Amino acid sequence: MKRFFGMLAALAAAVAAVNIYSTGQKLSALENSVIRLHIRANSDSIGDQTLKLRLRDAVLPHAQEWLAGCETQEARVSAMQQRLPEIQTLAEEILRAQGSEQTVTADFAVTEFPSRTYGQYTLPAGEYQSLILTLGAGEGQNWWCLMYPALCIPASSGTQPAELPEDAEALATDPERYEIRLKCVDLCRSAAERLSEVWEQAEQSDWFQAFQRAFG
């Protein structure tokens, strides 16, 4: 009987591991299927927060133009990176038109985001490709949404949101089903990052380099 329960426990652990791995794959598919827009306001003053929203409203209509013809995430990322100087110039022109002399920087990077719901989609906490516009010191409340699929574009624009890959769609439209597994994925990622940091520190140590010279 003890052996039987041991087998059941091992089977349950194996099933859980498979489920966590599958959820991790779905999260990676989702992270690699969207592009987010992140605008960092200079401060929390009414003027700076208003300026942030004015910049948002002026930038969003250009999103589909920037990504036109991009059929893959690699193509979308490449297009955004190449357009950064153009985007920064546009953002500066928008601020000047608003009578502001604030600086603005445009960057494109992988950024950590908390869980957030956009219409029919809920994006779990994760690391997403993002266009980041930073106003001044960038110390005010942030605003973020999805540039791709185009969930931030008003319905009146006639733009139809692009479809996510099947795995990503399942995760984004039914997040409650994956809630516990997503927490496990997050723990696994944190552990992997910590182990990577420990390994990098070890590689830089004198004893590790001596070990490599002796046995490498």
MARLOKOL-606099 format. One record per residue: x, y, z of N, C-alpha, C in turn; residue number from 0. Coordinates in pm, whole numbers, plus 50000, padded with zeros to 5 digits. Example, Ala and Ser with C-alpha at 12.3 -4.5 7.8 and 13.67 -1.06 7.14 Angstrom:
# residues 2
    nxx    nyy    nzz   caxx   cayy   cazz    cxx    cyy    czz    k
  51319  49431  50780  51230  49550  50780  51320  49670  50780    0
  51285  49775  50708  51367  49894  50714  51290  50003  50787    1
END
This chain:
# residues 216
    nxx    nyy    nzz   caxx   cayy   cazz    cxx    cyy    czz    k
  50083  49879  50000  50000  50000  50000  50087  50126  50000    0
  50193  50122  50082  50283  50237  50087  50346  50263  49951    1
  50381  50152  49883  50439  50167  49749  50337  50224  49651    2
  50212  50185  49667  50105  50234  49578  50089  50385  49593    3
  50084  50432  49717  50069  50576  49740  50192  50652  49692    4
  50308  50589  49705  50429  50651  49654  50423  50668  49504    5
  50370  50569  49434  50354  50577  49289  50255  50685  49250    6
  50146  50696  49328  50047  50800  49302  50108  50939  49319    7
  50188  50954  49425  50251  51084  49450  50348  51119  49337    8
  50424  51019  49291  50518  51043  49181  50444  51079  49053    9
  50331  51011  49029  50251  51040  48910  50193  51181  48917   10
  50142  51219  49035  50086  51353  49053  50193  51459  49031   11
  50314  51433  49082  50423  51529  49065  50460  51543  48918   12
  50459  51429  48846  50492  51432  48703  50388  51511  48625   13
  50259  51488  48656  50150  51561  48589  50161  51710  48617   14
  50190  51745  48744  50204  51886  48781  50320  51950  48705   15
  50430  51877  48695  50547  51931  48624  50514  51956  48477   16
  50441  51862  48416  50401  51878  48275  50310  51998  48259   17
  50215  52014  48352  50122  52127  48345  50195  52260  48360   18
  50289  52266  48454  50366  52388  48475  50450  52420  48351   19
  50513  52317  48294  50593  52338  48173  50506  52388  48058   20
  50389  52327  48042  50297  52368  47936  50252  52513  47955   21
  50222  52551  48080  50181  52688  48108  50296  52785  48081   22
  50417  52744  48115  50533  52826  48086  50549  52850  47937   23
  50522  52746  47857  50530  52760  47711  50423  52856  47660   24
  50304  52847  47718  50196  52938  47677  50229  53083  47713   25
  50286  53101  47833  50324  53237  47874  50432  53292  47783   26
  50530  53210  47747  50634  53255  47655  50576  53292  47520   27
  50479  53211  47474  50414  53241  47345  50341  53373  47351   28
  50276  53400  47465  50204  53526  47481  50301  53644  47487   29
  50406  53629  47566  50506  53736  47579  50569  53770  47444   30
  50580  53669  47358  50643  53688  47229  50543  53713  47117   31
  50421  53754  47155  50318  53779  47054  50263  53921  47061   32
  50302  53998  47162  50245  54131  47180  50355  54236  47191   33
  50317  54360  47166  50404  54475  47190  50326  54576  47271   34
  50384  54620  47379  50317  54713  47468  50373  54854  47453   35
  50289  54951  47484  50331  55091  47487  50335  55136  47632   36
  50448  55191  47672  50468  55231  47812  50512  55377  47814   37
  50430  55463  47873  50464  55605  47881  50486  55643  48027   38
  50605  55695  48056  50642  55733  48192  50635  55885  48204   39
  50547  55934  48288  50531  56078  48306  50646  56135  48387   40
  50672  56263  48369  50778  56330  48444  50751  56328  48594   41
  50626  56356  48632  50589  56359  48774  50440  56333  48786   42
  50388  56341  48908  50245  56320  48930  50166  56451  48931   43
  50228  56560  48892  50153  56686  48885  50045  56677  48779   44
  49941  56756  48794  49831  56753  48697  49882  56784  48557   45
  49970  56883  48546  50023  56919  48415  50101  56807  48350   46
  50187  56740  48428  50268  56632  48371  50183  56510  48336   47
  50083  56481  48418  49996  56367  48387  49910  56397  48264   48
  49866  56521  48250  49789  56559  48131  49875  56550  48006   49
  50000  56592  48017  50092  56585  47904  50116  56440  47862   50
  50126  56353  47960  50143  56210  47931  50027  56158  47846   51
  49905  56195  47882  49788  56148  47809  49777  56212  47670   52
  49820  56337  47659  49821  56403  47528  49920  56331  47435   53
  50035  56294  47489  50133  56220  47410  50075  56085  47369   54
  50010  56017  47460  49948  55889  47429  49850  55902  47312   55
  49760  56000  47322  49657  56017  47219  49716  56051  47082   56
  49830  56118  47082  49892  56157  46955  49976  56044  46896   57
  50031  55958  46982  50119  55852  46935  50042  55729  46886   58
  49936  55691  46956  49865  55567  46926  49818  55555  46781   59
  49766  55662  46718  49721  55646  46580  49830  55603  46483   60
  49958  55621  46522  50069  55584  46434  50110  55437  46450   61
  50056  55370  46552  50102  55235  46584  50085  55139  46467   62
  49968  55141  46404  49944  55047  46295  50030  55078  46174   63
  50058  55205  46153  50147  55245  46044  50287  55189  46068   64
  50336  55198  46192  50470  55149  46223  50482  54998  46205   65
  50373  54927  46228  50378  54781  46224  50318  54722  46097   66
  50283  54808  46002  50219  54761  45879  50311  54663  45805   67
  50253  54552  45762  50328  54454  45685  50414  54360  45766   68
  50415  54374  45897  50496  54286  45983  50413  54164  46021   69
  50451  54049  45969  50374  53927  45992  50425  53844  46110   70
  50544  53873  46158  50601  53796  46269  50645  53890  46380   71
  50664  53835  46498  50709  53916  46610  50850  53969  46584   72
  50932  53889  46520  51068  53934  46488  51064  54056  46397   73
  50973  54053  46300  50960  54166  46208  50907  54289  46280   74
  50814  54269  46373  50757  54382  46447  50864  54446  46537   75
  50941  54362  46606  51046  54413  46694  51149  54490  46612   76
  51190  54433  46499  51288  54500  46413  51236  54634  46363   77
  51108  54638  46322  51049  54762  46272  51048  54869  46380   78
  51013  54831  46502  51008  54929  46611  51148  54980  46645   79
  51244  54892  46647  51381  54934  46678  51435  55030  46572   80
  51405  55002  46447  51454  55088  46339  51385  55225  46341   81
  51263  55230  46391  51187  55355  46389  51208  55441  46514   82
  51291  55395  46606  51308  55470  46731  51346  55617  46710   83
  51441  55648  46623  51471  55791  46601  51350  55868  46550   84
  51275  55807  46459  51154  55871  46406  51050  55891  46515   85
  51035  55790  46601  50936  55798  46710  50976  55905  46810   86
  51103  55912  46841  51148  56015  46936  51126  56155  46879   87
  51155  56173  46750  51131  56303  46687  50983  56338  46691   88
  50898  56240  46662  50753  56263  46667  50710  56303  46808   89
  50761  56232  46910  50724  56262  47048  50768  56403  47086   90
  50887  56443  47042  50935  56578  47071  50846  56683  47005   91
  50805  56657  46881  50717  56751  46811  50583  56763  46881   92
  50532  56651  46933  50404  56653  47004  50415  56739  47130   93
  50524  56723  47204  50543  56801  47327  50556  56950  47295   94
  50631  56982  47191  50648  57124  47156  50514  57184  47113   95
  50432  57104  47044  50301  57152  47003  50212  57178  47124   96
  50241  57110  47235  50166  57131  47359  50228  57243  47443   97
  50332  57305  47390  50396  57414  47463  50489  57367  47572   98
  50534  57241  47565  50621  57186  47669  50765  57177  47619   99
  50858  57208  47708  51000  57196  47677  51060  57072  47744  100
  50975  56982  47794  51027  56861  47858  51105  56776  47758  101
  51204  56706  47810  51275  56610  47727  51190  56483  47715  102
  51214  56407  47611  51147  56278  47594  51244  56183  47527  103
  51250  56061  47577  51335  55959  47516  51249  55841  47474  104
  51286  55781  47361  51216  55663  47311  51310  55545  47318  105
  51262  55435  47372  51344  55315  47383  51256  55195  47352  106
  51317  55085  47315  51244  54961  47292  51317  54851  47365  107
  51249  54787  47461  51317  54690  47546  51217  54592  47605  108
  51270  54486  47660  51188  54390  47734  51170  54444  47875  109
  51043  54457  47918  51013  54518  48046  50917  54429  48125  110
  50934  54425  48256  50843  54349  48341  50715  54428  48364  111
  50601  54360  48353  50471  54422  48375  50389  54336  48471  112
  50304  54400  48552  50210  54324  48634  50093  54276  48548  113
  50010  54193  48607  49891  54145  48535  49798  54262  48504  114
  49738  54259  48384  49650  54369  48345  49548  54320  48243  115
  49423  54366  48254  49316  54327  48163  49293  54436  48060  116
  49284  54394  47933  49254  54484  47822  49137  54423  47744  117
  49017  54471  47771  48902  54418  47699  48889  54269  47720  118
  48898  54193  47610  48881  54047  47618  49007  53975  47665  119
  49120  54046  47670  49245  53983  47706  49291  54022  47847  120
  49347  53926  47919  49416  53952  48044  49559  53904  48027  121
  49654  53996  48033  49794  53960  48020  49851  53931  48159  122
  49897  53809  48183  49958  53777  48313  50085  53859  48333  123
  50128  53868  48457  50257  53932  48485  50365  53860  48407  124
  50454  53938  48347  50560  53877  48267  50650  53980  48206  125
  50736  53936  48117  50831  54023  48050  50790  54040  47904  126
  50761  54165  47866  50705  54192  47734  50788  54295  47658  127
  50793  54278  47525  50856  54377  47439  50774  54506  47446  128
  50842  54619  47465  50769  54744  47488  50837  54863  47424  129
  50755  54952  47367  50801  55085  47330  50786  55172  47454  130
  50896  55230  47500  50896  55307  47624  50924  55452  47593  131
  50831  55540  47629  50850  55683  47613  50861  55744  47752  132
  50975  55807  47780  51000  55862  47913  51004  56015  47905  133
  50913  56078  47978  50905  56224  47981  50986  56277  48100  134
  51078  56369  48072  51155  56430  48180  51223  56326  48267  135
  51200  56336  48398  51261  56245  48494  51196  56108  48496  136
  51076  56097  48437  51007  55968  48432  50968  55914  48569  137
  50938  56005  48664  50910  55962  48801  50761  55965  48836  138
  50676  56000  48738  50532  56006  48766  50463  55874  48738  139
  50331  55871  48760  50253  55751  48733  50263  55716  48585  140
  50275  55585  48558  50292  55537  48422  50158  55505  48357  141
  50161  55497  48226  50045  55450  48150  50094  55344  48053  142
  50022  55234  48041  50062  55133  47944  49940  55063  47887  143
  49957  55013  47768  49851  54940  47700  49916  54854  47592  144
  49833  54796  47503  49884  54712  47397  49883  54787  47264  145
  50000  54796  47203  50009  54848  47066  49977  54738  46966  146
  50018  54617  47000  49990  54502  46914  49959  54383  47003  147
  49840  54319  46986  49727  54361  46904  49677  54501  46944  148
  49607  54564  46852  49573  54706  46868  49454  54726  46961  149
  49473  54691  47089  49362  54703  47184  49349  54843  47241  150
  49448  54931  47217  49439  55068  47267  49375  55161  47165  151
  49364  55115  47041  49309  55200  46936  49157  55206  46952  152
  49096  55324  46953  48951  55334  46967  48878  55254  46861  153
  48764  55196  46899  48685  55116  46806  48643  55198  46684  154
  48626  55330  46702  48583  55417  46594  48686  55426  46481  155
  48810  55381  46509  48913  55388  46406  48894  55283  46299  156
  48812  55180  46330  48790  55073  46234  48898  54969  46233  157
  48998  54982  46317  49108  54886  46322  49064  54759  46394  158
  49089  54645  46333  49054  54517  46393  49175  54459  46465  159
  49162  54426  46595  49275  54368  46666  49324  54241  46599  160
  49456  54224  46591  49512  54101  46536  49486  53986  46632  161
  49485  53865  46579  49462  53748  46662  49593  53698  46719  162
  49587  53651  46843  49704  53591  46906  49717  53446  46863  163
  49838  53388  46873  49853  53245  46848  49762  53166  46942  164
  49728  53044  46902  49629  52965  46976  49665  52949  47123  165
  49790  52912  47154  49831  52893  47294  49822  53024  47372  166
  49869  53133  47310  49864  53263  47376  49721  53308  47397  167
  49635  53282  47300  49494  53320  47309  49428  53250  47427  168
  49455  53121  47443  49396  53043  47552  49433  53101  47687  169
  49558  53139  47702  49605  53193  47830  49549  53332  47855  170
  49541  53415  47751  49499  53553  47768  49348  53567  47789  171
  49271  53471  47739  49125  53482  47751  49069  53400  47868  172
  49151  53315  47929  49102  53235  48042  49211  53227  48149  173
  49254  53343  48203  49369  53343  48296  49341  53271  48427  174
  49214  53270  48473  49183  53205  48601  49218  53056  48598  175
  49204  52997  48482  49232  52854  48467  49379  52823  48494  176
  49466  52921  48471  49610  52899  48480  49672  52968  48602  177
  49589  53027  48689  49641  53115  48795  49747  53048  48881  178
  49718  52928  48933  49812  52861  49023  49938  52820  48946  179
  49919  52769  48824  50035  52727  48744  50123  52846  48705  180
  50060  52961  48682  50138  53080  48649  50225  53122  48768  181
  50172  53108  48889  50251  53139  49007  50370  53044  49019  182
  50349  52918  48984  50459  52821  48986  50563  52855  48880  183
  50516  52897  48762  50608  52937  48655  50691  53056  48701  184
  50626  53152  48769  50696  53270  48818  50803  53230  48919  185
  50770  53137  49008  50868  53089  49106  50985  53020  49038  186
  50955  52939  48936  51061  52870  48863  51152  52970  48792  187
  51092  53072  48733  51173  53174  48665  51261  53249  48764  188
  51204  53283  48879  51282  53354  48980  51398  53269  49029  189
  51371  53140  49049  51477  53049  49094  51587  53038  48989  190
  51545  53029  48860  51643  53017  48752  51729  53143  48743  191
  51665  53259  48759  51741  53385  48755  51840  53393  48870  192
  51796  53349  48988  51885  53352  49104  52004  53258  49085  193
  51976  53138  49032  52084  53043  49007  52182  53098  48904  194
  52129  53167  48803  52215  53228  48701  52304  53334  48763  195
  52248  53415  48855  52327  53518  48922  52437  53454  49007  196
  52401  53347  49079  52499  53279  49164  52611  53220  49079  197
  52572  53163  48963  52672  53104  48875  52767  53210  48820  198
  52712  53324  48778  52795  53434  48726  52892  53484  48833  199
  52843  53494  48957  52930  53538  49065  53041  53436  49091  200
  53004  53308  49081  53102  53202  49103  53209  53205  48995  201
  53168  53229  48870  53263  53231  48758  53367  53341  48775  202
  53330  53448  48843  53420  53561  48861  53512  53544  48983  203
  53486  53442  49061  53564  53423  49183  53701  53363  49151  204
  53798  53387  49239  53934  53336  49220  53938  53184  49224  205
  53861  53124  49316  53867  52980  49330  53811  52909  49206  206
  53708  52969  49144  53649  52908  49025  53747  52914  48908  207
  53811  53029  48892  53908  53044  48783  54028  52952  48803  208
  54067  52936  48929  54176  52843  48958  54135  52700  48925  209
  54010  52665  48956  53957  52531  48927  53956  52507  48776  210
  53916  52609  48699  53913  52596  48553  54053  52576  48496  211
  54149  52650  48552  54286  52635  48502  54340  52496  48531  212
  54298  52441  48645  54351  52311  48685  54282  52196  48613  213
  54153  52209  48589  54077  52096  48533  54006  52128  48402  214
  54016  52256  48358  53944  52294  48236  54006  52237  48110  215
END
